[in-house]
Amino acid sequence: MNTQTTLRSYIGTPVLGVAASYCALQKTDVYICGVEVLENDTLLLTFPKGHQLSVGDKLTLHLDNRTGVDEYDADLKVYRCSYKGQVAKVRDNQVLVTPIECELYYGITVVYRLASADYQHPEDTRPELALPITPLTTLPVADLREVDNKIGVLVTGAQSQPHTTVLAFLSSDEDDIFFITFPSTFKAKLLKRDRHCHFVIDSRAVFTYTQAIEWNYTIIEADAYQIPPSHPLFEPIREAFVQKNPWEVGFFSHPHVELYHLKPKKVVCPTHAK
């Protein structure tokens, strides 16, 4: 019996994936796809809505095992990773992806790592710039449709291929997204180099695999803003955020965390559950 540890050993298969790739002019394409995790850490992706990928394209997938998980803590103790790969084969709506680099986390610990022999983390020489202050002047109305969706996937513009990360969020009925993080995190540094991003609410924690992949998800294209502690909306948004995500109350009380606002530019949202 083969007992070799692989990505499949930790997250299972099939799982839901959030896939992102660069196309013309560094524009980011974001997809919801089904992912079959093969024993050699390659992935077979299925795109029910189609795709624009070609052999040789690089893409990044967020993968985790939180399907059916609706309770969290501050350490986010699910297996999760940002899988960087390259398209090896395309057949209709299925794509075979071979790994380039991946670190699988449980909490804050890397429990599994893989990388191609020639992989080097790309250098990013773009300057970090302060984000503009949110244009919001009144407290937005919370989106009651997303009360049970506690976790979403942020897609940011790293060098060579996009970066994905999972985090707690608060959303408004105008599709604004709010989240907190430390300024030293990779995602925060990327947003200060390129404030254009995407946020994906894929509903995997509260819907079945089939429902989530086919019709119950939201992809938001947005620009990032900051809400400093001195802003009059900081405290009301903080309170609303903690009310939705109570396990984050200790994190949010840390003096060095930052509050971000993603203002939507475009929203892809299939029919919501009735």
N, C-alpha and C positions, 0 to 999 in steps of 0.2 A: 504494500500500500504506500502511495506517495504522500508523505507528511511534510513536504517542503512548504515553508511559509511563503505565501504570495499575497498580493493585494486582495484577492478573492477570499482568503482566509479571514480577513477582518471585516469586510463590508458586505460579503455575500454577492449573489447575482440572481436575477437581474436587479438593477437599481436604476433610479432616475438620475440623469445627469444634466447639468447646466454647461453647455459647450459655447466657447467663444473663440473667434478667429479674426484676423485682420484680412480685409479685402482691399480693394483699390483705395489709394490715398489714405491708408491707415484707418479707414472706417472699420468699426467693429461690428461683426455679425454675431448675434446671440441666439442660441437655440435651446429648446427643451428636447431631450432625446432619451430613448431607452438605452441602457448600457448592459451588455453581457460581458462580464469580467472573465477573461480566459485565463487558463492556468499559467501561462508564460507572461502575464501582466500586459498582454495586448488587450484591446477593447474592440468589441463589435457594437457599433452604434446604429440605432434605428431612429429615423426622423419621420414621424407621421405627417408632418407638414412640409417635407422636402428640405433641401439644403443647397448651398452654393459651393460646396467643398470640392477640391480636386486633389489628385494624387500629388504628394509633395507638400501640401499645405500644412502649416503648423497650427495647432489649436490647443486650448486649455480647457479642461473639464473640472468642474467641482463635483466630487463624489463623496458620499457619506452613507451611513447606515441608520439615519434617523427616520426612516419610513415608519409611521405609526407612533413616533415618540412625540408626546405633547407636553412633557414636563422637563424643565431644564434647570441647571444651576449655573453659577458664575463661571465655572470651569468648562462648560459645554462638553460634558463627557460623553461624546459620541466619536466614533472613528470618522475622520474627515480629511480630505486632501485636495490640493490643487494639482491636477495631473497634467503635465505638459507632454504632448505627443505630436506625432506626424502622421498624416494620412498615407497609408500604404496601398489601399485598394478601395475603389468605389464601385458599387453595383446598385443602381436605382437609389432607393432611400436607405441603403445600408452602407456603412463606412467602416473599414478596418483601420485601427489606429495603433501604431507601435510606440512604446514609451521613450521619452527623452529624459525626463526628470520628474520625480515625485517624492514628497515627504508626507507620510500619513501621521496625523496627530490624534492623540487621545488626551483631552484636556490641553495642557501646555507641553506635553511630552511627545517627541517624535518616536513612534514605535516601529516604523517601517520606512525604509528609504530605498530608492532605486534611481539610477542614472546611467545613461549611455556612456561608453568608455571615453568619448571625446567631449563630454558635456562640460561647459564652463558657464558660470552665471554671467549673463551679459552686463557689461558696464553701462551705467546710466549717468550721462554727464549733463542732463537737463537740469537747469537751476530749480530749486524749490522756491516758490513764491507764495506769499500770504494769500489765502483765499478771500474773496470779497465777503462782506457781511450780508446775511440773509436779507432779501427785499421784503420779507413778511413784516407786517405792522400789527396784525391781529392774530390771536390764537386760532389756528385752523381747526375745523371740525374733524374729530377722529373718524377713521373709516371703520365702521362697525362690522363690515364684511370680513375684515382681517383680524378680528380679535383672537381667533384660535390659531392663526398663523404667527408664531412667535419669532421665527427665524427666516431670514432671506439670504440671498447670495449677491454680494457686491462684485462687479466686474470692472477692473481698473486697467489703465493703459500702461503696462510694463513694456520694456524693450523686447523685441523679437516676437513675443506673443503675449496675449492678455494674462492678467492675474485674476484669480478668483478667491474669495474668502467668504465664510459664513458668519453671520452676526445677527444679534437681536435688533429689532427695529420698531418704530412707530410710524404709522401712515395716516394720511388725512384723506378725506373724501374727494380732494382735488389731486390725489396721487403724489403728494409730497411724501418724502421719506426722511426720517430722522434716526440717527444712530450716534453712539458714543465710541470713542477709542482713544488710545494714547497717541500723542504726536510722533512718538518714536516708531510706531508700527509701519510695516511696509506699505499697507494700503493708504495710510495717512500721507506718507512721503510721496506716493504715486499721485494722489489727488492734488498735491501741491505742485506737481510737475505738469499734470494734465487733469483739469477739473471735470472734463467730460467723462462720463461713466455710464454704467447700466446697473439696475437693481432688479433681481428676479425673485418673485414670490411664487414658489412652485407647489405649495400645498401638500407636499409629500407627508407631512406629519399628521394631517387630518383627513386625507383622502386616499383611496386605493391607488396603486401604481397606475392602473389603466386610466382612471379618472384624471389623475394629475397630468399624465403625459399627453392626453388627447384634448382636454378642454379646460382644465381648471388651473390656470397659472396666469401670472402677469409679468410682462417684461417692460421695464420703465427705462427709457433713455433720458438722461438727466445731466444737469450741471451742478457741481458741488459748491456750497456756501458754508460759512461758519457762523455759529451763534455764540458769541463770547459770553462769559458769565455776567458781564455788565449790561447785557442786552435785556430789555424789559420782558422779552418772551422766554428767556433762558429758564427761569424758575417754573413758569406754567408748563412749558414743554417737558422739562425734567420730571415734574410731578406726573404728567400724563404718560411719559415713557415708563416710569417706575411702576405705575398702576398696571400697565400692560405686561411689563417684564419685571416682577418684584424681586427675582433673584439677582438683578443688576443693581439693587439699591446701594450695596457696599461699593461696587465699582464706580457708580456715578458720584459717590461722595468723595472720591479721591481728588485732591486738588489739581492734578495734572491732566485729567481727562479733557477731551474736547468734544463739543456737540456739533454735529454736522447736519446740514439740511441739503437734501437732493431735490432740486426743483425740476419737475418733469418737462421734457420737450416733446416726447412722443411715447405713447403707451400702446402696447400690444396686449389685449386682454380678451381671450375667448369667453364664451358665455359663462357667467358665474353660476354656481350651484343654486338651485331653487329650493 
